[in-house]
């Protein structure tokens, strides 16, 4: 009877493997993805959702082929709290180290999210020789400068989304379109007191001035600020025509409500504006955020037809999570899983050195265009054309919807001015 029972179990197991293609992979030891994310904030939870969606798809399709053996991905998330006001960088580093030492992460995907924490974490990647793909929030251009300067030490880090300098290029190209269409040329800059925002605002101010724009001033706000009225009054008195905003704090939605109530004759343009990226922004501002422009870094974080992948990802995210892709980390975090899968399969191994070499040779189409890394600095190669590189997206809120208005290669609408500016 015992032998008969074993035979039945074996037969049932065989049937499961025949019926469910991913069943064999799921029986193998999983590849653990350690995800250090600030989970209470947009750029943390949107990244976690993007990663989990991709992992579920990969596992359902049979997993990752590692030297002829199909293995599933497993996600381990730890809260870095690095987007929370007053939380030291050391807390994020503890989360990264715990993922490596206690959770036995094979790779890191996601954060840390805050630039200061992500830059500090690069030392841990070197110490433990762990490959990491940064996917959200980390916009400081210092990342790829550090990799290029000391490649042998910092080669384990890759960044699969845009960064502040590229964002400035996209924003200035969009500014030029606005200037050509509406004749606007006066900008007032409002930034959050964090590294990427201060740096981005400073660079944009210099570039705008060189291109003939009048830069009327810069206001810096601590994380958690809930009143922006004095800065808005200052911008109005100076005659601002564009408000350039760099903020990832949720309180930035208050800024837009105050802008609307004041009928400030300046077009709000978020270089980074977490509140306006989310589908819930319209309701949160009671429609007062209409006409707000917002850079969501990569295509796929707002609806467009950038590539055949774009709406496939967009619709799958909305179906799984009950909300449309929410922030700049959504599509990049999703793509990181597929890019890592591709690199592991080409390497035929989980060995860090082999996977680094494979990632440097990545060349695949994805949600936001052609995915390639600069082999010298491990920054994703950008483009305004999705056929050539990773393309960004600038959207505008129009009648309750997020409409992609830049770049022209993927735009679904034109930039509009609020009625009180037309007057």
N, C-alpha and C positions, 0 to 999 in steps of 0.2 A: 504493500500500500504506500509505503514511504517513497519508493522509487517511482511509483505511478504518479504520486503528487508532484515530485520533482519534474517529471516529464510534462505534466500539464502546465506547470509554471513556466517551463522553458518554451512550450508551444505558445502560451499566451504572450510571453515576452517578445517572441518572434513576430507575432501578429501586431503587437504595438509598434515595433520598429518599422514594419511594412506600412502600417496605416498612418503613422506619424513620422514624417521624415526627420524631424528634429529630435526624436526620442533618443537615438543613439548618442547624439552630441550631448544631450542633457545628462547622460549617464557618465560622461567623462568629467575629469576635474575641471572646474570652471576657471576662466581667465578673469581675475578680479580687477575691476576698474575702481580705483579709489577716487572719490569725488569730494574735494574740499571746497565747500560752498557756503555762502552766507544765506542760509535757507529761509530766513524770515523776510528777505528782501527780493525784489523782482529779479535782479541779475543772478540770484542764487536759485530761486525756484524755477525760473524759466529754463535755466541750464539743466537742472535735474530732470525736468520733464522732457526736454529734448534728448538727453542722454538715454533715459529709460525707454522712450519711444523707439529709438534706434536699436537698443539692445533687445527689446521684445521682438522687433522685426528680424534682426539677425538670428536670434535663437530659434524663432519660428521657421526660418528658412534652412535650419540645419546647423547653425553655429559657425565657428571659425576653423578653417582648415589649417592646422599647425603640423606641417610635415606629414600630411596624410591622415591625421587624426582630427576629427571634428570635435571642437570643444565649445561650450557656451560661454557667453560673457556673464559676469555677476557684478552687480553694482553695490558699492559700499559708500554711503554718504555720511560725512561728518560736518557739523556746523562750525564754520570758522569764525562767525560773528564779525567778520572784518568790515562789513558795511555799517555796523552799529556805532553810533557816536560814542567816543571815549574808550572803545575796546582796543587794547594794545595789539600791535603786530604779533607779539609773542604768542598770543592765543591762537592765531591762525597757523603759526609754525608748529605749535603743539598738535593741532589737528592733522597737519600734513604728516608729521612724524608718526603719529598714532596710526594713520592709514598704512604707512609703510611697514612699521614694526609689529603692530598688533593685528591689523586686518590683513596683513600680508598682500597688499596691493601689488599686482604685477605692473600696472601702469597707473598714472594719474591723469584724469580728464576733468576739465572744468576750471577751478580756481587754484589758489585764492583769487578773489574777485577784485578787491582794492589793489591798485597798482603798487602801493608801498609794501603790502603783504606778499604779493606775487613776486616782486623783485627780491625780497628777502628770502623767499622760498627757493629761489634758484640755487642757493648754496646747499640746501638739503638734497636737491636733485643730483648735484655733483657728488655729494658725500655718499649717497646710497646708489648712485648710478641708475636712477629711475627715470624712464622716459615719461614726459608730461606733455600734454597738449592743452594749452591755455585757450579757453573758449568764450570767456565772458568778462566784461567789465574792465579788464586789464588793458588800458589804452596807452600807457606810457611808452614813448619811443625809446626809452632807455633799454627796454628788453632786447631788441635786436642789435643795438649798439654794443651791449655787454657780450652777447653771443659772438658777434663778429670780432670783437677785441680779444677775447679769451676763449676761443672755440673749444679747445680740448677740455677745458673745465666745465663749460656751460652748454655743451652741445646737446644735452638731454632734453632741453626745453624747445617746444615749437608753439607758435601762435597762429591759430587758424582763422582769426578775424582781423579786421582793420584796426589801425591805431591812430593816435592823435594827429600826426602829420598828414596822413592820407585823408583823414576826416576834414582837415583844414583845406586840402586841395579840392575835395568834393564840395565843401561848403562855399569856397570862393568861386568855383565854377557855377554853382547855383546862384550865388550873389550876382554874378555877371549876367545871368539870364534875367534876374529880377530887375537889375539896373537897366538892361536893354529894353525890357518890356514896360517898366513903370517909371524909370528915371530916378530911382532911389539911390542915395549914395552916402547916407549918414547912419553909422552904427554905434550902438551903446552895448557894452559887454557886461553880462552878469554871470558870475561863476561861483561854484561851491568851493569851500576851502579844503580841497583835496588835490593831490598831486596832478592827476591827469587833467582836471578842470582848470587849475591855475596855469599849467603849462600850455594847454590847448588854447585858452583865452589869450594868453600872452603871444603865442605864435600867430593866432588869427589876427590880432590887432596889428602886428608888424606887417604881415602879408597884405592885409586890407589897406593899410596906409600906403604901402609901396604901389598898390594898384589904383591909387587915386581916391580911395574912400576916406571920408572924414570919420576918424575914431574919436568919439566924444567923451569916452571915459570907461572905467571898469569898476564894478562893485563886487566885493567878495563877501560871501555869506557863510557862516558856520553851518555845519551839518545839523539839521533839525530846526532851522529858522522857519518861523511861521508868519512873519510879516515882512513884505517886500515893498511896502508903499513908499518909503523914503527914496529908495533907489529908483522906483518908477517915476516919482515926481521929478527927481533929478534928470532922468532920461527925457521926460517931457519938456522940461525947461531948456534942455540943451538942443531940442529939436530933432531927437532921434527918429529915424524912419524904419530901422530894423533893431529889434532887441535880440542880441545873440546870447543864448543861454546855455551854460554848461553845468548841469546838475543831475545827479542820480538819486537824490533824496525824494521820497514820495511827497514831501511838503511842497514841492515845486508846483503842484496843481493849484495851490493857493495863489501863487504868483500870477497864474493865468486868469484866475477869477478876479483878482484885483486889477489886472490889466484891462479886462473887459469892462468892469464897473467904472473905471476911469475913462473909458473910451480913448485910450492912449493911441495916438495916430502913428503907431510903429508896429511893424509886422513881427510877431514873435517867432524866432527861429531857434529851435533847440539843436545845438550840435550834439549834446547828450542831454536828454530830457526824459528821464525814466517815466514820469507820470503820464506824459503824452504818448508814450509808446504803447501803453496798455489799451485794450479794447474797452476797458471800463472808464477811460478818461472822460468820455462824453457825459456819462451819467454823473461821475464824480464832480465835474465842473458845471453840471446842469446846462450843458450846451455852451457854456461861456468860453470853452477852449476852441471854438470854431475858428478856423484860419490859422491855427498854430501849425508851424512847420516843425518837423522832427526827423533827425537823422537816426535811422535804426541800424546803421553800420553795414549789415548784410541783407541782400535780397532774401525773401522768404519770411522775414519778420513782419512783413505787410504783404497783402495780396498783389501778385504780379505774374507775368509769364516769362520771367527771366530765362528759365530753362525748363525742360520737361519734368525735372525733379521738383520745381518750386511749388506748384499748387498741389502736387501729390503729397509733399511733406506738410503743406499748410492745412490741407483737409484732414490728413491723418492725425495731426496734432489736435485740431479742433474736435475731432471725433473721440479721441482717447481722453482728453482732459476737459471737454465741455467748454472750452474757451479758445479763441483764436490765438496764434502765437503772440506772446505778450511783450517781449523785450529783445534787446540786441543780442542776448545770449541764446536765443531759441534755435535758430537754424544752424549756427556755428557749432553748438554743442551736439546737435543731431549729426552733423557731418563729421565731427571728430571721431565718432564711433566707427563710421564707415571707412574713413581714411585710415584709422588704426587697423581695422580688419584687413584692409587691402595691403597695408605694409607688413603685417604679421604673415599673411599668406605668401607674399612675395619673398619675405625673409625665410619662411619655413621654420620659424623659431620665435621664442619669446626673449631671446638674448638682446639686451639693451643695445649693444654695439651694432648688431645686425639690423635691428628695427630702426635705429637712427639712420643708418645708411639707406634703408628702404624708404623711409619717410622723405629723405632728401630727393628721392627719385619719383615721388608721387606726381602723377599727372592724370587726373580724372575729372569728369564733369560731375557737378553736384548741385545742390539747391541754389547756390548763388554764383554759379559759373564754373569756370575751369579752376581746379584746385591744384596749385603748385606752391612749393616753398622755395624761397631763396636758399640755396644750399650753404651759403656762407653765414647767414644770420638767422635762418629758420623763421622768418616772417613770411606770411602768405603773400603771394604776388598779386597786387590789385590791378584793376582795370575799370574803365567805364563801359567796356564791352564784355558781357558774360562769356563770349566765345574765347576770349583771350586771358581772362583772369577773374579774380573774386570781385564781384560788382556790389557796390553799396546801394542803399535805398534812402531817399528822402521822401517822406510822406507829408501830406497836409490834411488836416481834419476839415472835411467838407460835408455839411448836412448829416452829421452823425457817423460818417464813414472815414476810414483811413485810405486816402487816395495817393498812390505813388506818383510823384511829380518830377523826380530826377533819379538817375540820368535819363536822357531821352531814349536810350536803347531799351528801357523797360517801363517807361512812364505810361500811366493809365489816365492822366488828366493834366490840366494846366494849373499853375499857381494863381490863386485868387487873392484879392485884397478885401479887408473888411469894409463895409459901406462907408464908415466914418473917415476912412483914409481916402476914398474916392472923392469925397467932398473937399 
